[in-house]
Amino acid sequence: MNDLIKKFAKFVLACWVLPVVAVVASEPLQVMSFNIRYDNPRDGLDNWKLRATKVASVFEKHEVQIAGLQEVQNHQLVWLKQALPKYGFVGVGRDDGKTKGEYAPVVFRKSDFRLVKTETVWLSENPREVGSKGWDAALPRIATFAILEHRVSGDSLLAGSVHYDHVGTLARKNSGKVIRAFVAQMMEKNDLDGVMLIGDFNCLPESEPYKAIEFGGHLLDSYRLTEKRTGPNSTWSGFRAVVPNRRIDYIFVNKTLSVNSHLIDPQKIDGRFPSDHLPVIVNLSVRD
């Protein structure tokens, strides 16, 4: 009955504000994946204190509406919330499910989206166990999900921000199984109009962990779904120079989302990269 009521409400809303919805629904969404690099005091001139404003400026530069961030420590999250008041942030620290350890937050522009629900799972044999470390992983790893409802169209989107382990080969491969099960569960329980999986997967295209994400063709690499691709074939710079053929940050989408363009942004700001990863920006539309 609740599903019936929800669908009816969407129908009434569409009829009531048809001229407005027709315009807004056709407007694409700007979605970003960005590993912002944790605050490492050994980073010298690339320390967080010297590049925090550069990271924040990327949101305005690309008019980002939804983002998945990685390697975000609590004090970095607090700073970003203050610097970006137009955005909502959801997520928890991977060590204690609260504030300790890195976050992989989902970020959304509050004027465009309403947060329906959020949940974080651990990429381990026990996804609901806070702080759990899976298989051969060096550290606990997480995926934070948010269901976001577009305020005008009523479209409901599931956005997940992910950070795979950098050491454990088995952990990276099996993390896909954890995500697959969670996404399938969310799709079964919720009336979703689109799914996007955003993050630093620490693996290259065609690797086993990559293939585990593209399970059964339900989620596909947005890079391959458009001919309008801009930027290098790498998302890694190490703060020094873009390393060729190192595309490890992705935005995967399901078939209800159309990919209009894909950008890997290699530009420096005041002569330096804002992070050791390059931001990935994808322009998406919900299919009619």
N, C-alpha and C positions, 0 to 999 in steps of 0.2 A: 504494500500500500504506500509506503514512504517513497519508493522508487517511482510509482505512478504519479504521486503528488509532485515530486521533483520535476518529472518530465512535463507535466501539465503546466507547472509554474514557468518553466523555460519557454513553453509554447506561448503562454499568455504574455510574458515579457517581450518575446520576439515580435508578437503582433502589435503590442502597445507602443513600442519604440522602434518600429521597423526602419524608418529612415536613418536613425542613429546607428543601430546595430549593423545595418548593411554597410555603412562606411567603416566602422571600427573593426568589424569581423574580418574585413578584407585587408586591414593593416597588419603587417607582419610583426613578429616579436623578435627582439634582440636578446639572445641568450649567450652567456659567457661562461667559459671554464677558465679558472685562473688559480694556479698554485702561487701564493704570494710570498713564499719562503718564510720560515719561522725566524724569530728574532735571535739571530746568532751573533754574539758579541765579537766573534772572530771574522766577521764579514767586512771589517774595515770600512772603506768608503761606500760599501753596499749594505751597511747596517740598516736595520729597520727604521731607526730614527731619521736617517737621511733620505729614505725613499717612501715613507708612509704616505706623504701627500701625492707622490707619483702614482702609487697604487690606487688611491682614491680617485685620482683624475681620470683613470681609465674608464670608470663607470660613466662619467659625463661625456668623455670623448666618444664612446660608442653607444651612448644612450641606452645603456643596459637596462633590461626589464626583469630578467631572471638570471641569476648567476649561481654557480657552484664554486666555492673556494676551498683550497686545501692548505694545510700547514699553518692554520690560524691558531695562535695561542690566545689565551683569555685576554691579556692586556691589549693584544692587537685587535681582537674583536671589539673590546670596549672603545678603543680609539676609532675604529671604523664606524661604529654606530653613531658616535658623536660627529664624525666628519661627513657622514652620509645620512642625514636625518630623514630623507625621503624614502629610505629603504628599511625593510624589516629583515631581521636576521633570525634564523632558527638553527639550533644544533647544540651539541653538548661535547664536553671534553672526553677524549677516548679512554682516559685512564680511570675516571671515577663516574662517568655519566653526568658530571656536573661542570666543573670548571678546570679540572686538571688534565693536562695533556692536550694535544692538538685537536682542533675542531675541523670538521669538513662541512661548514654551514651552507645552507641554502639561503640565498639573498633574493628579495623581490621588491619591486617598486610598489609602495603601498597605495599609490593612487590608481594603479592598474589591477592589483590583485588583493584578494582577501584570503588570509590563511584559514584553511578548513581544519587541517590536522597535520601533525608532524611526528616522526618517529625515527630513532636511530637504531641501527642494528650493527652488531660486531661481526666482522668477517672471520668467523671461526666455526668450529664444530658446534658451538653453542651461541648462536647469534643474539639471544636475549640476555646472555650473561655479560654484565657490565665489566669492561676491562679485559675480557677474554682474548687470548692470543691464539691464532689458528695455525695448525700444521707446522711448517718450518719458518713461519714469519719471525722477523726480528723484533717486531713491536705489535701492540694491539692496533688493529685497523678497523675503520668504521665506514658506514654509508649512512648519511642523513637524508631522509625523504620528507617532502612536504607536498600536500595536496593544496593547490592554489586555484581559486575560482576567479576568473576574469570578471571584473565588476560590471562591465557593460554587456558582453556577449553571454555571460553565464558559463562559458567553457570551463571545464574542470581539468586541470593538468597535474600530473604527478611528476615532480622534479626530484631527482636524486643526486646528491653530491658525494663522490667516492674518492678514496685514496687507498690504492693498493700498496702492499708491502714492497720494499725496494730490494729485499734479499731473497725471500722465500719463493722459489719457483712453484712449488706445490700450492703454497698459500695463494699465489696470484691466480692459478688455474681454478682452484676450488672456490675462490671468492665469487666467481661467476655463478656457481651453483647456488650460493647463498642469496645472491641478488636475484637470480632467476626465480627462486621460490618466493621471495618477498614480493617482487613485482607481480607475479601471477596471483598471489593472494590479494594484493591491493586492487588489481583489476577485477577480480571476482567480487570483491566486497563493495566496490565503489563504481559509480557511473562516470568513467573517465573519458575525456575527449582527446587525450594525448599523453604520451609518456616520454620523458627525456632523462637520460642518464649522463651525468656531467662529471668529468674528473680527470685526475692524474692516475692512470692505470699502470704506470711503470712497465709498460710492455710495448713492443712494436707491432705494426700491422702484420697480420698473418700468423702471429704467435698463438700458442695454445690458449693463453688467457684472453687474448683478443677474440678468438673464435668462440670461446665460452660465453662471451657477452652476446655475440650475434647468434644466439641460440634459435634455431629453427626459423631464422629470418624475422623474428618478432621485434628485435631491436637491431638497427643498422647504423653504421658509421656515417654521420652526416657529411663527412668529407667526400664520400663516394656517391652521394645522392644529388649532387649538383655539379654542373660544369663551370659554374662561376666560383672559382677558387682563387684566392689571393694570398700572397705571402709565401714563405719558405715551406719545404716539406719536413719541417722540424719544429718542435715546441721547446727545445732545450738550448740554453745559451751558457749556463754556468756563470752568468754575469759578464763573460768575456766576449764571446762571439757565438753566433748561431752555429750549432753543430749539425751538418747535413744529415738527412735521413734519420732523425731522432724524434719522430712524431710519437709521443707517449701520452699526450693529453687529448681527450676526445669528448665529443658530444654525440651520444647514440640516441636515436629517436625511433619510435614505432611508426607503423605505416599510416597512421591517421594524421601525421605531421608532414608537411611539405617543406623541403629545404630550398630556400631561394638563393642563398649564398653562404660561403664559408671563408672566413678570414683568420689567418694566423698573423698577429701583429708583431713585427720585428723592430718597431721603432723605439729608439732610445728617447729619454726625456732628460734634457740638459746634459747630454753626453753619456748617460748611463741607463742600463735597463732597469725597469721598475722591480723586476724579480729575476731569478735564475731560470724561470719558465716563461714562455711567451703566452700571452692571453689568446684564447681561441674564441672567436665571436661568430655565431651562426644566426642567420636570419631565417625564421620559421613562420609558417602559417598553418593554422588548423584547416584540414581539408573539409570541404562542404559535405 
